[in-house]
Amino acid sequence: MRKSGWRKVLIVLGSLGAFLALGLGFIYWYDKTGQRPDPSFDSSVANPAYVSEHPRVVFDIAHRNWHTPDGRYRPLADLLRHDGYTIETNNASFSAASLAQVHCLVIANAMGPDGYEGRPAFTEEEETALAEWVRRGGALLLIADHAPFGGAAGRLSKRLSVTMFFTFARDDRNSDGDNERLVFSRANGLLGDHPITRGRDAVERVSTVTTFTGQSLSIPPGATALLRMSDESYDWESRKVRRPARGHAQGIAMTFGVGRVVILGEAGLLSAQVDPLGFKMGMNRPGNDDRRFALNIFHWLSGALR
């Protein structure tokens, strides 16, 4: 090969190396920066549900939770404070004693042990205590995203008669520009009829909820599918493995004994996050009622909605 030919090869290889270095640098920068709570999110509430009394909402932080009120769920915690709630955290194992003074409990994306995040996050004794606490009148919001979070909470959800399907919920038709950004609306018929979606008045009526991947859930008898998976939706595991999600949901509300339960298969919709490129995810994303949906969930759990 002539020297000029080798020179061209070296130039091409040098260009490819530069592009590769830029690509790896971008990936490193993006991952290091990561998603963070949106500092521009407005958490004010025009018509707070609670003015004279301030119900306690307790967030679990004892089970390696990915979403906490001081982290990814800080915008949600701020929103609830402005709605009149008192926000507290629980750093103890669940038992009859630790739950005795709790009325409304949030468990968001708990994880199993380090290196085994998809294994059960709770002991069987904790799961028994939680189920009995709800049965006697507790109010639980249980949130478990796609793998590994579904595996960590799946055994607990079974105690509440709900199956978690663990993988990635997708819908090619009912989505917001991405088949893992699912849209549940009155227009497409996938938003359930419930006090949570109706609100206290017309102003609080929910019309559209957007979720951000997550998993699907079964709908036990007597439960309401707040976010119903469409007939064309599916649970995606790999390019070769996908299963129909028809008859599933991403959000359900139900009574359990005399208690109330909301289970969500996706955590991002109750957040307000922004990534390094400015992409917004959750209650801060334009075109949805995720913020209103979040408030209404807690209104129902705390008894402001019947």
C-alpha positions as CSV (number, residue, x, y, z in Angstrom):
1,M,0.0,0.0,0.0
2,R,1.3,3.5,-0.8
3,K,2.1,5.9,1.9
4,S,-0.8,8.0,1.0
5,G,-3.1,5.0,1.5
6,W,-1.7,4.3,4.9
7,R,-2.1,8.0,5.8
8,K,-5.8,7.8,4.9
9,V,-6.3,4.6,7.0
10,L,-4.7,6.3,9.9
11,I,-6.8,9.4,9.5
12,V,-10.0,7.2,9.5
13,L,-8.9,5.2,12.5
14,G,-8.0,8.4,14.3
15,S,-11.4,9.9,13.6
16,L,-13.2,6.7,14.7
17,G,-11.1,6.8,17.9
18,A,-12.1,10.4,18.6
19,F,-15.8,9.6,18.0
20,L,-15.5,6.6,20.3
21,A,-13.8,8.7,23.0
22,L,-16.5,11.4,22.7
23,G,-19.2,8.7,22.9
24,L,-17.7,7.1,26.0
25,G,-17.2,10.6,27.5
26,F,-20.9,11.5,26.9
27,I,-22.1,8.2,28.5
28,Y,-19.8,8.7,31.5
29,W,-21.0,12.3,31.9
30,Y,-24.7,11.4,31.5
31,D,-24.5,8.5,34.0
32,K,-22.5,10.5,36.5
33,T,-24.9,13.5,36.3
34,G,-28.0,11.3,36.2
35,Q,-31.6,12.2,36.7
36,R,-32.3,14.6,39.6
37,P,-35.3,16.3,41.1
38,D,-36.4,19.1,38.9
39,P,-35.4,22.4,40.7
40,S,-38.0,24.3,38.7
41,F,-40.9,22.0,39.8
42,D,-43.7,24.1,41.4
43,S,-45.0,22.1,44.4
44,S,-47.5,24.7,45.6
45,V,-51.1,23.7,46.0
46,A,-53.9,26.2,45.4
47,N,-56.5,24.4,47.4
48,P,-54.9,22.3,50.1
49,A,-56.9,19.3,51.4
50,Y,-55.8,19.8,55.0
51,V,-55.5,23.2,56.7
52,S,-56.4,22.7,60.4
53,E,-55.3,19.0,60.6
54,H,-52.2,17.5,59.1
55,P,-52.3,13.7,58.5
56,R,-49.0,11.9,58.7
57,V,-47.6,10.2,55.6
58,V,-44.8,7.8,56.5
59,F,-42.2,6.9,53.8
60,D,-40.3,3.6,54.2
61,I,-36.5,4.1,54.0
62,A,-35.6,0.8,55.7
63,H,-35.4,-1.5,52.7
64,R,-32.9,0.1,50.4
65,N,-35.6,2.2,48.8
66,W,-34.7,3.7,45.4
67,H,-37.2,6.5,45.9
68,T,-37.2,8.5,49.2
69,P,-38.6,11.8,50.3
70,D,-35.1,13.3,50.5
71,G,-34.1,11.9,47.1
72,R,-36.0,11.1,43.9
73,Y,-39.4,11.7,45.7
74,R,-38.5,15.1,47.2
75,P,-40.8,16.9,44.8
76,L,-43.7,14.5,45.9
77,A,-42.9,15.1,49.6
78,D,-42.9,18.9,49.0
79,L,-46.2,18.7,47.1
80,L,-47.8,16.7,50.0
81,R,-46.5,19.2,52.6
82,H,-48.1,22.0,50.7
83,D,-51.3,20.0,50.6
84,G,-51.3,19.9,54.4
85,Y,-49.6,16.5,55.2
86,T,-46.8,15.9,57.6
87,I,-44.0,13.8,56.1
88,E,-42.1,11.3,58.2
89,T,-39.8,8.4,57.5
90,N,-39.6,4.8,58.8
91,N,-36.2,3.2,59.2
92,A,-37.3,0.2,61.2
93,S,-38.4,-3.3,60.2
94,F,-42.2,-3.7,59.8
95,S,-44.0,-5.1,62.8
96,A,-47.3,-4.6,64.7
97,A,-45.4,-2.3,67.0
98,S,-43.7,-0.2,64.4
99,L,-46.9,0.2,62.4
100,A,-49.2,0.9,65.4
101,Q,-49.1,4.7,65.0
102,V,-49.0,4.7,61.2
103,H,-52.1,5.4,59.1
104,C,-50.7,6.1,55.6
105,L,-47.5,4.3,54.5
106,V,-45.6,4.6,51.3
107,I,-43.2,1.9,50.1
108,A,-41.5,3.0,46.9
109,N,-39.1,0.7,45.0
110,A,-37.7,-1.3,47.9
111,M,-34.8,-3.6,47.0
112,G,-33.4,-6.9,48.2
113,P,-29.9,-7.3,49.6
114,D,-26.9,-5.8,47.8
115,G,-26.1,-7.9,44.8
116,Y,-29.5,-9.6,45.0
117,E,-31.8,-6.6,44.5
118,G,-34.5,-8.7,42.9
119,R,-34.9,-10.9,45.9
120,P,-37.7,-10.2,48.5
121,A,-37.0,-6.9,50.3
122,F,-39.1,-7.9,53.3
123,T,-39.0,-10.9,55.6
124,E,-42.1,-13.1,55.7
125,E,-42.8,-11.7,59.2
126,E,-42.8,-8.2,57.9
127,E,-45.1,-9.1,55.1
128,T,-47.5,-10.7,57.5
129,A,-47.4,-7.6,59.8
130,L,-48.1,-5.3,56.8
131,A,-51.0,-7.3,55.5
132,E,-52.6,-7.5,58.9
133,W,-52.0,-3.8,59.4
134,V,-53.8,-3.0,56.2
135,R,-56.6,-5.4,56.9
136,R,-57.3,-3.6,60.2
137,G,-57.5,-0.2,58.6
138,G,-54.1,0.9,57.4
139,A,-53.6,2.8,54.1
140,L,-50.8,1.6,51.9
141,L,-49.2,3.0,48.7
142,L,-47.0,0.2,47.3
143,I,-44.9,1.1,44.3
144,A,-42.6,-1.3,42.5
145,D,-41.1,-0.6,39.1
146,H,-39.7,-3.0,36.5
147,A,-37.0,-5.5,37.4
148,P,-35.4,-5.7,39.9
149,F,-38.1,-3.9,42.0
150,G,-41.0,-6.2,41.1
151,G,-39.0,-9.2,42.4
152,A,-38.3,-7.3,45.6
153,A,-42.0,-6.5,46.3
154,G,-43.7,-9.4,44.5
155,R,-44.1,-11.7,47.5
156,L,-45.6,-8.9,49.5
157,S,-48.0,-8.0,46.7
158,K,-49.1,-11.6,46.6
159,R,-50.2,-11.2,50.2
160,L,-52.5,-8.5,48.9
161,S,-53.8,-10.8,46.1
162,V,-51.9,-8.9,43.4
163,T,-49.4,-10.5,41.0
164,M,-46.4,-8.4,39.7
165,F,-45.1,-9.3,36.3
166,F,-41.6,-7.9,36.8
167,T,-40.5,-7.1,33.2
168,F,-41.0,-3.9,31.1
169,A,-44.5,-2.7,30.2
170,R,-44.9,-1.5,26.7
171,D,-47.6,-0.2,24.4
172,D,-46.8,0.7,20.8
173,R,-50.1,2.5,20.2
174,N,-51.0,4.2,23.5
175,S,-47.7,6.0,24.2
176,D,-46.1,9.4,24.2
177,G,-43.4,9.1,21.5
178,D,-41.9,6.1,23.1
179,N,-43.5,2.7,23.7
180,E,-42.3,2.7,27.3
181,R,-43.8,6.0,28.0
182,L,-47.4,4.9,28.4
183,V,-50.5,7.1,28.2
184,F,-53.7,6.3,30.1
185,S,-56.5,8.7,29.4
186,R,-60.3,9.2,29.2
187,A,-59.9,9.6,25.5
188,N,-58.2,6.2,24.9
189,G,-60.4,4.4,27.5
190,L,-57.5,3.3,29.7
191,L,-58.1,5.5,32.7
192,G,-60.4,3.9,35.3
193,D,-63.4,5.4,37.0
194,H,-62.7,5.8,40.7
195,P,-62.7,8.6,43.3
196,I,-59.0,9.0,42.6
197,T,-59.6,9.9,38.9
198,R,-62.8,11.9,39.7
199,G,-61.3,14.0,42.5
200,R,-63.4,16.2,44.9
201,D,-64.7,18.4,42.1
202,A,-64.4,19.1,38.4
203,V,-61.1,21.0,38.9
204,E,-59.5,17.8,40.4
205,R,-60.7,15.5,37.6
206,V,-57.9,13.5,36.0
207,S,-57.9,13.2,32.3
208,T,-54.5,11.8,31.3
209,V,-51.8,10.0,33.2
210,T,-48.4,9.2,31.7
211,T,-46.1,6.5,33.1
212,F,-42.4,5.9,32.3
213,T,-41.8,2.2,31.6
214,G,-42.5,0.2,34.8
215,Q,-44.2,-3.2,35.0
216,S,-47.7,-4.5,34.8
217,L,-49.9,-5.9,37.6
218,S,-52.8,-8.3,37.9
219,I,-56.3,-6.9,38.8
220,P,-57.8,-8.9,41.7
221,P,-61.6,-9.2,42.1
222,G,-63.1,-6.1,43.6
223,A,-60.1,-3.9,42.6
224,T,-60.3,-0.9,40.2
225,A,-57.8,-0.6,37.4
226,L,-56.8,3.0,37.6
227,L,-54.4,2.6,34.8
228,R,-55.6,-0.3,32.5
229,M,-53.2,-1.9,30.0
230,S,-54.6,-1.9,26.5
231,D,-55.4,-5.1,24.6
232,E,-52.3,-4.4,22.4
233,S,-49.9,-3.9,25.3
234,Y,-47.2,-6.4,26.3
235,D,-44.6,-7.2,28.9
236,W,-41.2,-7.0,27.2
237,E,-38.3,-9.1,28.6
238,S,-36.0,-9.3,25.5
239,R,-36.2,-9.1,21.7
240,K,-37.3,-12.7,21.7
241,V,-39.5,-12.7,24.8
242,R,-42.6,-10.7,25.2
243,R,-45.9,-11.6,26.7
244,P,-49.4,-10.1,26.2
245,A,-50.4,-7.7,29.0
246,R,-54.0,-7.6,28.1
247,G,-56.1,-7.7,31.3
248,H,-53.3,-6.2,33.4
249,A,-52.9,-2.7,34.9
250,Q,-50.1,-0.3,35.9
251,G,-52.2,1.1,38.8
252,I,-54.9,-0.4,40.9
253,A,-56.9,0.8,44.0
254,M,-58.8,-1.5,46.3
255,T,-59.9,-2.2,49.8
256,F,-58.3,-5.0,51.8
257,G,-60.2,-5.8,54.9
258,V,-61.1,-2.3,56.2
259,G,-57.9,-0.8,54.9
260,R,-57.1,0.9,51.6
261,V,-54.4,0.0,49.1
262,V,-53.0,1.6,45.9
263,I,-50.4,-0.3,44.0
264,L,-48.4,1.2,41.2
265,G,-46.2,-0.6,38.8
266,E,-44.2,2.5,37.9
267,A,-42.5,5.1,40.2
268,G,-41.6,7.9,37.8
269,L,-45.1,9.3,37.4
270,L,-45.1,10.5,41.1
271,S,-41.6,12.1,40.7
272,A,-40.6,15.3,39.0
273,Q,-37.1,14.6,37.5
274,V,-35.0,16.1,34.8
275,D,-32.0,14.4,33.1
276,P,-28.8,16.1,32.0
277,L,-30.3,16.9,28.5
278,G,-33.3,18.6,30.1
279,F,-35.8,15.8,29.5
280,K,-38.6,15.9,32.1
281,M,-40.1,12.9,33.7
282,G,-43.1,12.7,36.0
283,M,-45.3,15.4,37.4
284,N,-43.3,18.1,35.7
285,R,-43.8,16.7,32.2
286,P,-46.3,18.8,30.2
287,G,-49.4,17.3,28.8
288,N,-50.4,15.0,31.7
289,D,-52.3,15.1,35.1
290,D,-49.7,13.1,37.0
291,R,-49.5,15.8,39.7
292,R,-53.3,15.8,40.2
293,F,-53.3,12.0,40.1
294,A,-50.7,12.0,42.9
295,L,-52.6,14.3,45.1
296,N,-55.9,12.4,44.6
297,I,-54.2,9.1,45.5
298,F,-53.2,10.5,48.9
299,H,-56.6,12.1,49.3
300,W,-58.2,8.7,48.9
301,L,-55.8,7.0,51.2
302,S,-56.2,9.6,53.9
303,G,-59.9,9.7,53.6
304,A,-60.4,13.1,52.0
305,L,-62.0,11.3,49.1
306,R,-64.6,8.6,49.7
